Amino acid sequence: MKNFKYAYLICVVCITNFSFAQLSDLAKIDYTILPRGNSNIEYSRIRGLFNYPIALKKEGSYLLLGLDYSNIKLVMDDNPSFDKETIGDFQLLDFNIGYTTLLNNDWRLGVQLTPGFSSNLTANDLSLEDVIISGDVVFIKDKTKDKAVKKPWRLILGASYSGNRGYPFPLPFISYYKKFHSKWSYNIGIPKANFQYHASSKHRFKLYAELDGFTANLQRGVPIDNTLEAKSINMSLVLGGLQYEYHVSKHIQFYAKASYILNNSVNLRAKNKDDILELDSSNALYLRTGIRFKI
């Protein structure tokens, strides 16, 4: 059982999903809000996910199956030149299919395919335009459990693509983690980095920076000024802030984030993905809280 837990932990870390839900979570539910502040738009998101690992016959190989669902709401104060009700509610559902296996020299391969849909669902049925495809390929070397290593470390190298993350183009996935002191560790890389203080076995604090966002299809289109038609919406965020974690037990964790939005872009896009209208994106505060169950 101990060996299974260790191998699975490597599995889920190495096939990390860019949508910033960690696949080391067996289950999670969280709530995010960008308060209106000086902006005319309030953004909120409820997200839940579930993952299940399956051991394969080949030693050290695992299949991971999971679901990741989000409901996103945009509330606008003003009266724009389009029907704001059509961009008020979005449904996102991803199906996670991951595979990991051991390689030579203590390396491990992780591959993930994530088909799903992201849409405002104003039509009666889904279409191919609602379909979102994501994928990740990474290689990992993990020395966090090696007792012979005085300062545990982990290196992940790979590439990630997703049509539903606010940055719909391929990005490198680079992560280097090191615990250089009994109470201090850091993680540098793309798409996120942090500096962590391990206050105790139950309390942790992180200074972090990361990317966030979403992309969704607009069924039936949204006419803009009677001359253009928006076919999708894209939101991309660059965040920096503080995260607090309370470890209720070995496997259950509560967390809360308060971030300053370093860069925020919300655009309605044409069919060819060109931006045709930028929405008010002057929100400055990003808040998220939730609870997760980890292996």
DRENDO-1510 file (C-alpha; in Angstrom, 1 decimal, always signed):
<recs>
REC; n; res; u; v; w
REC; 1; MET; +0.0; +0.0; +0.0 .
REC; 2; LYS; +2.9; +2.3; +0.8 .
REC; 3; ASN; +4.5; +1.7; -2.5 .
REC; 4; PHE; +1.2; +2.3; -4.3 .
REC; 5; LYS; +0.8; +5.7; -2.5 .
REC; 6; TYR; +4.3; +6.7; -3.5 .
REC; 7; ALA; +4.0; +5.7; -7.1 .
REC; 8; TYR; +0.6; +7.3; -7.4 .
REC; 9; LEU; +1.8; +10.6; -5.9 .
REC; 10; ILE; +4.5; +10.7; -8.5 .
REC; 11; CYS; +1.9; +9.9; -11.2 .
REC; 12; VAL; -0.4; +12.7; -10.3 .
REC; 13; VAL; +2.3; +15.3; -9.8 .
REC; 14; CYS; +3.9; +14.6; -13.1 .
REC; 15; ILE; +0.8; +14.9; -15.2 .
REC; 16; THR; -0.2; +18.3; -13.8 .
REC; 17; ASN; -3.1; +20.1; -15.4 .
REC; 18; PHE; -2.5; +23.7; -16.4 .
REC; 19; SER; -6.0; +24.8; -15.2 .
REC; 20; PHE; -4.2; +25.1; -11.8 .
REC; 21; ALA; -6.3; +22.2; -10.4 .
REC; 22; GLN; -3.6; +19.9; -9.1 .
REC; 23; LEU; -4.1; +16.3; -10.2 .
REC; 24; SER; -2.6; +15.3; -6.9 .
REC; 25; ASP; -6.1; +16.0; -5.6 .
REC; 26; LEU; -8.4; +13.0; -5.5 .
REC; 27; ALA; -11.3; +15.4; -5.0 .
REC; 28; LYS; -11.7; +19.1; -4.6 .
REC; 29; ILE; -14.2; +21.9; -4.5 .
REC; 30; ASP; -13.4; +25.6; -4.4 .
REC; 31; TYR; -14.9; +29.0; -5.0 .
REC; 32; THR; -13.2; +31.9; -6.7 .
REC; 33; ILE; -14.4; +35.5; -6.9 .
REC; 34; LEU; -13.0; +38.7; -8.5 .
REC; 35; PRO; -14.9; +41.4; -6.6 .
REC; 36; ARG; -16.2; +44.3; -8.8 .
REC; 37; GLY; -14.1; +47.0; -7.1 .
REC; 38; ASN; -13.6; +49.8; -9.7 .
REC; 39; SER; -14.6; +47.4; -12.5 .
REC; 40; ASN; -18.1; +47.0; -14.0 .
REC; 41; ILE; -17.7; +43.2; -14.0 .
REC; 42; GLU; -17.8; +40.7; -11.2 .
REC; 43; TYR; -16.4; +37.2; -11.9 .
REC; 44; SER; -17.1; +34.1; -9.8 .
REC; 45; ARG; -16.4; +30.4; -10.3 .
REC; 46; ILE; -17.4; +27.2; -8.5 .
REC; 47; ARG; -15.2; +24.3; -9.4 .
REC; 48; GLY; -15.3; +20.6; -8.4 .
REC; 49; LEU; -13.1; +17.7; -9.5 .
REC; 50; PHE; -12.6; +14.0; -8.9 .
REC; 51; ASN; -9.8; +11.7; -10.0 .
REC; 52; TYR; -9.3; +8.0; -9.8 .
REC; 53; PRO; -6.0; +6.1; -10.2 .
REC; 54; ILE; -5.9; +2.6; -11.8 .
REC; 55; ALA; -2.7; +0.4; -11.4 .
REC; 56; LEU; -1.7; -1.3; -14.6 .
REC; 57; LYS; +0.1; -4.7; -15.0 .
REC; 58; LYS; +3.4; -3.1; -15.9 .
REC; 59; GLU; +5.2; -2.3; -12.7 .
REC; 60; GLY; +5.2; +1.4; -12.0 .
REC; 61; SER; +2.6; +2.3; -14.6 .
REC; 62; TYR; -0.8; +3.9; -13.8 .
REC; 63; LEU; -3.9; +5.1; -15.6 .
REC; 64; LEU; -5.7; +8.2; -14.2 .
REC; 65; LEU; -9.3; +9.0; -15.0 .
REC; 66; GLY; -11.2; +12.0; -13.8 .
REC; 67; LEU; -13.8; +14.8; -14.2 .
REC; 68; ASP; -13.3; +18.5; -13.7 .
REC; 69; TYR; -16.5; +20.8; -13.7 .
REC; 70; SER; -16.8; +24.5; -13.4 .
REC; 71; ASN; -19.6; +27.0; -13.4 .
REC; 72; ILE; -18.5; +30.6; -14.2 .
REC; 73; LYS; -20.7; +33.7; -13.9 .
REC; 74; LEU; -20.0; +37.2; -15.1 .
REC; 75; VAL; -22.2; +40.0; -13.7 .
REC; 76; MET; -22.1; +43.3; -15.5 .
REC; 77; ASP; -23.3; +46.6; -14.1 .
REC; 78; ASP; -23.5; +48.7; -17.3 .
REC; 79; ASN; -25.5; +48.3; -20.5 .
REC; 80; PRO; -23.1; +47.4; -23.3 .
REC; 81; SER; -23.8; +47.3; -27.0 .
REC; 82; PHE; -24.6; +43.6; -26.9 .
REC; 83; ASP; -26.9; +41.3; -24.9 .
REC; 84; LYS; -25.0; +40.9; -21.7 .
REC; 85; GLU; -27.2; +37.9; -20.6 .
REC; 86; THR; -25.5; +35.8; -23.2 .
REC; 87; ILE; -22.1; +36.1; -21.5 .
REC; 88; GLY; -23.4; +35.8; -17.9 .
REC; 89; ASP; -23.2; +32.0; -17.4 .
REC; 90; PHE; -20.6; +29.4; -18.6 .
REC; 91; GLN; -20.4; +25.6; -18.1 .
REC; 92; LEU; -17.0; +23.9; -18.4 .
REC; 93; LEU; -16.5; +20.1; -18.2 .
REC; 94; ASP; -13.2; +18.3; -18.7 .
REC; 95; PHE; -12.5; +14.5; -18.8 .
REC; 96; ASN; -9.0; +13.7; -17.6 .
REC; 97; ILE; -7.2; +10.7; -19.0 .
REC; 98; GLY; -3.6; +10.3; -17.8 .
REC; 99; TYR; -0.9; +7.7; -18.1 .
REC; 100; THR; +2.5; +7.4; -16.3 .
REC; 101; THR; +5.3; +4.9; -16.4 .
REC; 102; LEU; +8.9; +4.6; -15.1 .
REC; 103; LEU; +11.8; +5.3; -17.4 .
REC; 104; ASN; +15.5; +4.8; -17.0 .
REC; 105; ASN; +17.7; +6.8; -14.5 .
REC; 106; ASP; +14.9; +7.5; -12.1 .
REC; 107; TRP; +12.9; +9.5; -14.6 .
REC; 108; ARG; +9.1; +9.1; -15.1 .
REC; 109; LEU; +7.0; +9.9; -18.1 .
REC; 110; GLY; +3.5; +11.5; -17.7 .
REC; 111; VAL; +1.1; +12.0; -20.6 .
REC; 112; GLN; -2.4; +13.5; -20.2 .
REC; 113; LEU; -5.2; +14.1; -22.7 .
REC; 114; THR; -8.1; +16.3; -21.6 .
REC; 115; PRO; -11.1; +16.5; -23.9 .
REC; 116; GLY; -14.1; +18.5; -22.8 .
REC; 117; PHE; -16.4; +21.4; -23.6 .
REC; 118; SER; -16.6; +25.1; -22.6 .
REC; 119; SER; -19.7; +27.0; -23.6 .
REC; 120; ASN; -22.4; +29.5; -22.6 .
REC; 121; LEU; -25.0; +26.8; -23.6 .
REC; 122; THR; -27.5; +29.1; -25.1 .
REC; 123; ALA; -28.5; +26.6; -27.8 .
REC; 124; ASN; -30.3; +23.3; -27.2 .
REC; 125; ASP; -27.3; +21.0; -28.1 .
REC; 126; LEU; -23.6; +21.0; -27.9 .
REC; 127; SER; -21.6; +21.4; -31.1 .
REC; 128; LEU; -18.0; +20.8; -32.2 .
REC; 129; GLU; -17.3; +24.5; -31.5 .
REC; 130; ASP; -17.9; +23.8; -27.8 .
REC; 131; VAL; -15.3; +21.1; -27.7 .
REC; 132; ILE; -12.0; +21.9; -26.0 .
REC; 133; ILE; -8.9; +19.7; -26.2 .
REC; 134; SER; -6.0; +19.9; -23.8 .
REC; 135; GLY; -2.8; +17.9; -23.5 .
REC; 136; ASP; +0.4; +17.6; -21.5 .
REC; 137; VAL; +3.6; +15.6; -21.8 .
REC; 138; VAL; +6.1; +15.8; -18.9 .
REC; 139; PHE; +9.2; +14.1; -17.6 .
REC; 140; ILE; +9.9; +14.1; -13.8 .
REC; 141; LYS; +12.7; +13.2; -11.5 .
REC; 142; ASP; +11.6; +13.2; -7.9 .
REC; 143; LYS; +14.0; +13.1; -4.9 .
REC; 144; THR; +11.5; +14.4; -2.3 .
REC; 145; LYS; +11.2; +10.9; -0.7 .
REC; 146; ASP; +14.8; +9.8; -1.0 .
REC; 147; LYS; +16.2; +9.8; +2.6 .
REC; 148; ALA; +19.7; +9.9; +1.3 .
REC; 149; VAL; +19.1; +13.4; -0.1 .
REC; 150; LYS; +19.5; +16.1; +2.6 .
REC; 151; LYS; +17.6; +18.8; +0.7 .
REC; 152; PRO; +14.7; +17.1; -1.1 .
REC; 153; TRP; +14.1; +18.3; -4.7 .
REC; 154; ARG; +11.9; +17.6; -7.7 .
REC; 155; LEU; +12.3; +18.5; -11.4 .
REC; 156; ILE; +9.5; +18.5; -14.0 .
REC; 157; LEU; +10.1; +19.3; -17.7 .
REC; 158; GLY; +7.6; +19.2; -20.5 .
REC; 159; ALA; +5.0; +21.0; -22.5 .
REC; 160; SER; +1.4; +21.8; -22.1 .
REC; 161; TYR; -1.5; +22.9; -24.4 .
REC; 162; SER; -5.0; +23.8; -23.5 .
REC; 163; GLY; -7.8; +25.5; -25.4 .
REC; 164; ASN; -9.5; +26.4; -22.1 .
REC; 165; ARG; -7.0; +28.2; -19.8 .
REC; 166; GLY; -7.0; +31.8; -20.9 .
REC; 167; TYR; -3.7; +31.3; -22.8 .
REC; 168; PRO; -4.8; +29.0; -25.7 .
REC; 169; PHE; -1.4; +28.2; -27.1 .
REC; 170; PRO; +1.4; +25.7; -26.2 .
REC; 171; LEU; +3.5; +26.6; -23.2 .
REC; 172; PRO; +6.5; +25.0; -21.6 .
REC; 173; PHE; +6.0; +23.3; -18.3 .
REC; 174; ILE; +9.0; +23.8; -16.0 .
REC; 175; SER; +9.0; +23.2; -12.3 .
REC; 176; TYR; +11.9; +22.9; -9.9 .
REC; 177; TYR; +11.0; +22.3; -6.2 .
REC; 178; LYS; +13.5; +22.3; -3.3 .
REC; 179; LYS; +13.1; +22.1; +0.4 .
REC; 180; PHE; +16.3; +23.8; +1.6 .
REC; 181; HIS; +15.3; +24.1; +5.3 .
REC; 182; SER; +13.0; +22.2; +7.6 .
REC; 183; LYS; +10.6; +25.1; +7.5 .
REC; 184; TRP; +11.3; +26.6; +4.0 .
REC; 185; SER; +10.9; +25.5; +0.4 .
REC; 186; TYR; +10.5; +27.1; -3.0 .
REC; 187; ASN; +9.2; +26.1; -6.4 .
REC; 188; ILE; +10.3; +28.0; -9.5 .
REC; 189; GLY; +9.0; +27.6; -13.0 .
REC; 190; ILE; +6.1; +28.0; -15.5 .
REC; 191; PRO; +3.1; +28.3; -15.1 .
REC; 192; LYS; +3.5; +28.9; -11.4 .
REC; 193; ALA; +6.1; +29.6; -8.7 .
REC; 194; ASN; +6.0; +29.9; -4.9 .
REC; 195; PHE; +8.1; +30.5; -1.8 .
REC; 196; GLN; +6.7; +28.4; +1.2 .
REC; 197; TYR; +7.0; +28.6; +4.9 .
REC; 198; HIS; +6.1; +25.4; +6.8 .
REC; 199; ALA; +5.0; +26.9; +10.1 .
REC; 200; SER; +4.0; +23.5; +11.5 .
REC; 201; SER; +2.6; +20.1; +10.3 .
REC; 202; LYS; -0.8; +21.8; +10.0 .
REC; 203; HIS; -0.1; +25.4; +8.9 .
REC; 204; ARG; +1.7; +26.6; +5.8 .
REC; 205; PHE; +2.0; +29.9; +4.1 .
REC; 206; LYS; +3.0; +30.6; +0.4 .
REC; 207; LEU; +3.9; +33.6; -1.5 .
REC; 208; TYR; +3.1; +32.7; -5.1 .
REC; 209; ALA; +2.7; +33.8; -8.7 .
REC; 210; GLU; +0.7; +32.0; -11.3 .
REC; 211; LEU; -1.5; +32.2; -14.4 .
REC; 212; ASP; -5.2; +31.7; -14.6 .
REC; 213; GLY; -8.2; +32.2; -16.9 .
REC; 214; PHE; -10.6; +30.5; -19.2 .
REC; 215; THR; -11.9; +30.4; -22.8 .
REC; 216; ALA; -15.5; +29.5; -23.8 .
REC; 217; ASN; -17.5; +29.2; -27.0 .
REC; 218; LEU; -20.4; +31.6; -27.5 .
REC; 219; GLN; -23.2; +29.5; -29.0 .
REC; 220; ARG; -25.3; +31.4; -31.6 .
REC; 221; GLY; -22.7; +34.2; -31.5 .
REC; 222; VAL; -23.1; +37.6; -29.9 .
REC; 223; PRO; -23.7; +40.6; -32.2 .
REC; 224; ILE; -21.5; +43.6; -31.5 .
REC; 225; ASP; -22.7; +47.0; -32.7 .
REC; 226; ASN; -24.7; +45.2; -35.4 .
REC; 227; THR; -21.5; +44.9; -37.5 .
REC; 228; LEU; -19.4; +42.2; -35.8 .
REC; 229; GLU; -20.1; +38.9; -34.2 .
REC; 230; ALA; -18.3; +37.5; -31.2 .
REC; 231; LYS; -17.9; +33.7; -31.2 .
REC; 232; SER; -15.9; +33.2; -28.0 .
REC; 233; ILE; -14.7; +34.8; -24.8 .
REC; 234; ASN; -11.2; +34.7; -23.4 .
REC; 235; MET; -10.1; +35.8; -19.9 .
REC; 236; SER; -6.4; +35.7; -18.9 .
REC; 237; LEU; -4.9; +36.6; -15.5 .
REC; 238; VAL; -1.4; +37.0; -14.1 .
REC; 239; LEU; -1.6; +36.7; -10.3 .
REC; 240; GLY; +0.6; +37.3; -7.3 .
REC; 241; GLY; -0.4; +36.8; -3.7 .
REC; 242; LEU; -0.5; +34.9; -0.5 .
REC; 243; GLN; -1.9; +31.4; +0.2 .
REC; 244; TYR; -2.7; +29.8; +3.5 .
REC; 245; GLU; -3.1; +26.1; +4.0 .
REC; 246; TYR; -4.6; +24.3; +7.0 .
REC; 247; HIS; -4.0; +20.5; +7.0 .
REC; 248; VAL; -7.1; +19.2; +8.8 .
REC; 249; SER; -5.6; +15.7; +8.6 .
REC; 250; LYS; -3.0; +13.8; +6.5 .
REC; 251; HIS; -5.3; +13.8; +3.5 .
REC; 252; ILE; -7.7; +16.7; +4.0 .
REC; 253; GLN; -6.6; +20.3; +3.4 .
REC; 254; PHE; -8.3; +23.7; +3.6 .
REC; 255; TYR; -6.8; +26.6; +1.6 .
REC; 256; ALA; -7.4; +30.3; +1.0 .
REC; 257; LYS; -5.8; +32.6; -1.5 .
REC; 258; ALA; -5.7; +36.4; -1.7 .
REC; 259; SER; -4.0; +37.7; -4.8 .
REC; 260; TYR; -3.4; +41.0; -6.6 .
REC; 261; ILE; -4.1; +40.8; -10.3 .
REC; 262; LEU; -0.9; +41.9; -12.0 .
REC; 263; ASN; -2.5; +41.7; -15.5 .
REC; 264; ASN; -6.1; +41.1; -16.5 .
REC; 265; SER; -7.5; +40.8; -20.0 .
REC; 266; VAL; -11.1; +39.9; -20.9 .
REC; 267; ASN; -11.9; +39.9; -24.6 .
REC; 268; LEU; -14.8; +38.9; -26.9 .
REC; 269; ARG; -13.3; +37.2; -30.0 .
REC; 270; ALA; -14.3; +36.6; -33.6 .
REC; 271; LYS; -14.4; +33.2; -35.2 .
REC; 272; ASN; -10.7; +33.5; -36.3 .
REC; 273; LYS; -9.8; +34.2; -32.6 .
REC; 274; ASP; -9.0; +37.9; -33.2 .
REC; 275; ASP; -10.0; +40.2; -30.3 .
REC; 276; ILE; -13.0; +42.4; -31.4 .
REC; 277; LEU; -14.0; +43.9; -28.0 .
REC; 278; GLU; -12.2; +44.3; -24.7 .
REC; 279; LEU; -14.4; +44.3; -21.6 .
REC; 280; ASP; -13.7; +46.2; -18.5 .
REC; 281; SER; -10.9; +44.4; -16.8 .
REC; 282; SER; -9.9; +46.7; -14.0 .
REC; 283; ASN; -10.5; +44.1; -11.2 .
REC; 284; ALA; -7.6; +44.2; -8.8 .
REC; 285; LEU; -8.4; +41.5; -6.2 .
REC; 286; TYR; -8.6; +37.7; -6.7 .
REC; 287; LEU; -10.0; +35.5; -3.8 .
REC; 288; ARG; -10.2; +31.8; -3.7 .
REC; 289; THR; -11.0; +29.3; -1.0 .
REC; 290; GLY; -11.7; +25.6; -1.0 .
REC; 291; ILE; -11.1; +22.1; +0.5 .
REC; 292; ARG; -9.3; +19.2; -1.1 .
REC; 293; PHE; -8.7; +15.5; -0.5 .
REC; 294; LYS; -5.2; +14.4; -1.4 .
REC; 295; ILE; -3.6; +11.0; -1.5 .
</recs>
